[in-house]
Amino acid sequence: MSQLGRPTSGQRRLKDLLIQRDNRVCADCGAPDPKWASVNIGVFICLKCCGAHRSLGTHISKVLSVTLDEWSDDEIDALIEVGGNASANSIYEAYLPEGVSKPRPDASHEERSKFIRSKYELQEFLKPSLRITSASKKGSLQASLSKKIMNNFQSSSSSSQQSEGMVEFIGMLKITIIKGTNLAVRDMLSSDPYVVLTLGKQKAQTAVVRSSLSPVWNEELMLSVPQDFGAIKLQVFDYDTFSADDIMGEAEIDIQPIISSAMAFGNAEMFGNMQIGKWLKSHDNALIDDSTVKIVDGKVKQAVSLKLQNVESGELDLELEWISLEQ
């Protein structure tokens, strides 16, 4: 704080970065409301993951408190340059080997430390040709690696050859979790819901909305789509501080319609607004109504309304957007 008690411009910039949607959960375990950051990696992390980062040494991960430590302008600039948790994870988790999954917020210290060491120190989830052995001079390593990865995707998208045990991605999905309606009560009179999406070994999580059965998120989550993709698993949980989080329903999202439609039409920017596909409601899916795939302003999008399964009540509205590797 300044001598007058007002936040400095640097503190305001840091706060603005922290409230970015993907930075509202820990980059490594998905715990909500992270209050620590690795400056040279460019991620916001929770207190438990902070301990694992510190054990790596400052040459790999320099950890600062968002609220307690003094930040230099260069440190804030470096964090902004990376772009946030989603951008950093698209680099450090670009290729997750078979059998590896991210730790949950309630993971043990050993599980958490093993994953974080593999992710950042050993760089096991980077494509081998992109692994590095020295630190960036000014914290811009992640930004340059991101460009290299995208260039590599574009140059090799026609090839199906991949190192054994590695995952090849064909594109990305931006999933906007819009709102929930009439969700189940899991506390005294209400719930503290959040949404978790799972695709293969990847997980993405929204922020927690306190005391609401009709929460509004309008939060964007990003998932990379592997070549051998399946359905996205969606789960809604009630956040509990002192006990395990309670399930509030689940559903599966069939992403075949949007991907097949997008692939068939190619560059969506060449077409006007139009319907190009549909996911039909049936007795064996969670759709409330037929879900159409459309080109809207040069983007392939799909509005989806789901009735949550294995729960007494609850609906969820979301929107999918396909992002090709060439975008």
Disulfide bonds with the S-S distance in Angstrom:
none
